[in-house]
């Protein structure tokens, strides 16, 4: 009981500090604001700040640790049927964190673009999300060389797609719902990576998807103008094969 | 003539500084080495260091600026026939920079893994390569919303694939030729993104590739067990369409 109340108390103080920090960053600039300024505004001691944030940069992104933990938890619990879909859903958890507070997200986006140190900090946070997604995919694709490769490339694709949709929304000033833009972007990734493909033998081109022979779809690629009999022959060979 | 000799002189001094810096970083650790230590070992004044490197971190990656410039130049001159292939080739320029000096590259890789500040610095360099590749693709795909999205996702894929192959080589201690691993990794990206696809109407699944209607290949995706007549009907519709 007392423990629960203890953790209830913690959250507001963290927020008070983050809000004080952010207000000063906007007013005076990030570089010119010291931790002493922040704690003075928040009305607490210097040590309190470092109890919640390892550095000034962390106070600009107060929710990423929690969000990273949530993403990791989500992926640990998700079923195995659709690994690419699962990491796309994990990316949506991050989006919801931004969407929950449009004004703050947009102001932070502008601040981050102006302060190189914050941009670098953000890159390292993005990298941690990417590694979390890649770790999940690696566990599903297997630790073999190509499993690792596909995991890393797909994780990078998902993060890039998510950030593309998110950035559109941030640039627009946080108007409307960012989910549509991110869903659209993630759909592209799922379309390309989401379905394991079985290579058909002797197609005019190699087939996409890096199939492992266990997929349930056939992908046929042919140059326009390939005679129909040839296309049919190849599909028949592929369908008949299993 | 004198100008050419001037720039010939510059290169060695830069290298002398970078080598002195790197030797001290390995011996004493990155954090414990000061710029004063570096210039003392190199036998030059403090201002010389900052003439060549904006920061201590930059001395660990002395070739990236040149390599970024080379990559940008290459992409500006490349023809338009195969944008995804072109950015893959641009990534190979970066690889060759690492491969030109295996011992240095491997030592730096180990150092970078140990020093958080260097990892962050490296992330920002990687991001600049990614933006260079994305900028090229954006120019080819058009500035529209989906052109930008595809450009960013493909650039991220290429960088992730390149880094996967490069990392394999670095982890192996720089043995052998890293080109094979990187070629293998980039082939996966090209396979998936390299060919613009024309969506066929009414296929059982949407078609991969985000086609713009100008591609020269057809991609057909069908679930295994789809009746042949249905598959043929759909391909005929697609082939006949143009």
Interface residues (C-beta under 8 A of the other chain):
Chain A: X119 X120 X121 X123 X124 X127 X145 X146 X148 X149 X150 X152 X153 X155 X156 X157 X159 X160 X161 X163 X164 X165 X168 X184 X185 X188 X189 X191 X192 X193 X195 X197 X198 X205 X206 X208 X209 X210 X216 X217 X218 X219 X220 X221 X222 X223 X224 X225 X226 X228 X231 X232 X235 X236 X239 X242
Chain B: X119 X120 X121 X123 X124 X127 X145 X146 X148 X149 X150 X152 X153 X155 X156 X157 X159 X160 X161 X163 X164 X165 X168 X184 X185 X188 X189 X191 X192 X193 X195 X197 X198 X205 X206 X208 X209 X210 X216 X217 X218 X219 X220 X221 X222 X223 X224 X225 X226 X228 X231 X232 X235 X236 X239 X242
